[in-house]
Amino acid sequence: MDIEFSLAMPRDAIGIPVVRRVVGDALRSLGVTEECVADILLATSEACANAVRHGGPATRYDITGIIGNGRCELRVTDRGHGLDGVPRQLPPSDAEHGRGILIMRAVVDDISFDISPGRGTTVRLCKELDWDDGAIARHLTLDRHLAGV
């Protein structure tokens, strides 16, 4: 079972809770553990905050998601100027910004960036899903893998 969705959000922080609600409700309804949901929502919030902060001059940013095969993949795309580079370590403790990418790296299994200077940035977040004991989606995923054996 695959679930795919796409959201076009205004480049305004007020939309981030809407994204969190849509993604969180989808994961919870499938029986993903709350800890796993929390990790995905943290990374998603950080990616959306970066799109809001750095995605100008566009007035919107896009989120696409696929939940299937035991994984969640989210892409957050803005139409800004693009990142200059991806930080590899934490900024100084007195810095007000710059921790978002490192936070995302810490809570997802795979993160990548498609940076097009002058045309925008896409952040791709992937995480293997952990299931609650009675999750129906877990059994559907297992059945699908077993059927292919």
C-alpha positions as CSV (number, residue, x, y, z in Angstrom):
1,M,0.0,0.0,0.0
2,D,1.4,3.4,-1.0
3,I,0.0,6.7,0.0
4,E,1.1,9.7,-2.1
5,F,0.3,13.3,-1.4
6,S,1.3,16.8,-2.5
7,L,0.8,20.1,-0.7
8,A,1.4,23.7,-2.0
9,M,1.8,26.0,0.9
10,P,2.1,29.7,1.3
11,R,5.6,30.8,2.2
12,D,4.5,31.7,5.7
13,A,5.2,30.0,9.0
14,I,1.5,29.7,9.7
15,G,1.3,26.8,7.2
16,I,3.9,24.6,8.9
17,P,1.4,23.3,11.5
18,V,-0.9,22.3,8.6
19,V,1.9,20.3,7.0
20,R,2.7,18.6,10.4
21,R,-1.0,17.7,10.8
22,V,-1.4,16.2,7.4
23,V,1.9,14.1,7.6
24,G,1.4,13.2,11.3
25,D,-2.3,12.1,10.8
26,A,-1.3,9.9,7.8
27,L,1.5,8.2,9.6
28,R,-0.5,7.7,12.8
29,S,-3.5,6.3,10.9
30,L,-1.2,3.6,9.5
31,G,0.1,2.6,12.9
32,V,3.6,4.2,12.9
33,T,5.1,4.5,16.3
34,E,4.8,7.9,18.0
35,E,8.6,8.2,18.3
36,C,9.0,7.6,14.6
37,V,6.2,10.1,13.8
38,A,7.9,12.7,16.0
39,D,11.3,12.3,14.2
40,I,9.6,12.7,10.8
41,L,7.6,15.7,11.9
42,L,10.7,17.4,13.4
43,A,12.7,17.0,10.2
44,T,9.7,18.1,8.1
45,S,9.2,21.2,10.3
46,E,12.9,22.1,9.9
47,A,12.7,21.7,6.1
48,C,9.6,23.7,5.8
49,A,11.0,26.5,8.1
50,N,14.0,26.7,5.7
51,A,11.7,26.9,2.7
52,V,9.8,29.7,4.4
53,R,12.9,31.5,5.5
54,H,15.0,31.1,2.3
55,G,12.5,30.3,-0.4
56,G,12.0,33.9,-1.8
57,P,11.1,35.5,-4.0
58,A,8.4,32.8,-4.6
59,T,5.3,33.0,-2.4
60,R,4.8,29.2,-2.2
61,Y,6.7,26.0,-1.5
62,D,5.7,22.4,-2.2
63,I,5.7,19.3,-0.1
64,T,5.4,15.9,-1.7
65,G,5.3,12.6,0.2
66,I,5.2,8.9,-0.4
67,I,4.5,6.5,2.4
68,G,5.0,2.9,1.3
69,N,7.2,-0.2,1.4
70,G,7.9,0.5,5.1
71,R,9.4,4.0,4.4
72,C,8.3,7.6,4.4
73,E,9.9,9.9,1.8
74,L,9.2,13.6,1.9
75,R,10.4,16.3,-0.5
76,V,10.2,20.0,0.4
77,T,10.9,22.3,-2.6
78,D,11.2,26.0,-2.6
79,R,11.9,28.4,-5.4
80,G,14.5,30.5,-3.7
81,H,18.1,31.3,-4.5
82,G,19.5,27.9,-3.4
83,L,21.8,27.0,-0.6
84,D,25.5,28.1,-0.8
85,G,26.5,24.9,0.9
86,V,25.4,22.3,3.4
87,P,27.0,22.7,6.9
88,R,28.8,19.6,8.3
89,Q,29.0,20.6,11.9
90,L,27.0,22.6,14.5
91,P,27.3,26.4,14.4
92,P,28.7,28.2,17.4
93,S,26.5,28.0,20.5
94,D,25.6,31.6,20.3
95,A,24.4,31.4,16.7
96,E,20.7,32.0,16.2
97,H,20.3,29.9,13.0
98,G,22.0,27.1,11.3
99,R,21.1,24.0,13.2
100,G,18.1,22.8,11.1
101,I,20.0,20.7,8.6
102,L,22.0,19.0,11.3
103,I,18.8,18.3,13.3
104,M,17.2,16.8,10.1
105,R,20.3,14.6,9.6
106,A,20.0,13.3,13.2
107,V,16.4,12.1,13.0
108,V,16.0,10.6,9.5
109,D,17.8,7.8,7.8
110,D,18.7,9.6,4.6
111,I,18.7,13.3,3.6
112,S,19.8,14.8,0.4
113,F,19.7,18.2,-1.3
114,D,19.0,19.2,-4.9
115,I,20.3,22.7,-5.1
116,S,19.8,24.8,-8.2
117,P,21.3,28.2,-7.7
118,G,18.8,30.9,-8.6
119,R,16.0,28.3,-9.0
120,G,15.5,26.7,-5.6
121,T,16.3,23.8,-3.3
122,T,14.6,20.4,-2.8
123,V,15.3,18.7,0.5
124,R,14.6,14.9,0.4
125,L,14.0,13.2,3.7
126,C,13.7,9.4,4.0
127,K,13.0,7.3,7.1
128,E,12.3,3.6,7.7
129,L,9.0,3.3,9.6
130,D,8.7,1.7,13.0
131,W,5.2,0.2,13.6
132,D,3.0,-0.2,16.6
133,D,2.3,-3.8,17.4
134,G,-1.2,-3.9,15.9
135,A,-0.5,-1.7,12.9
136,I,-2.5,-3.0,9.9
137,A,-0.1,-1.3,7.4
138,R,2.8,-3.2,8.9
139,H,1.1,-6.5,8.0
140,L,0.2,-5.2,4.5
141,T,3.9,-4.3,3.9
142,L,5.1,-7.7,5.2
143,D,2.5,-9.6,3.1
144,R,3.6,-7.7,0.0
145,H,7.3,-8.6,0.6
146,L,6.4,-12.2,1.3
147,A,4.3,-12.4,-1.8
148,G,7.3,-11.4,-3.8
149,V,9.4,-14.2,-2.4
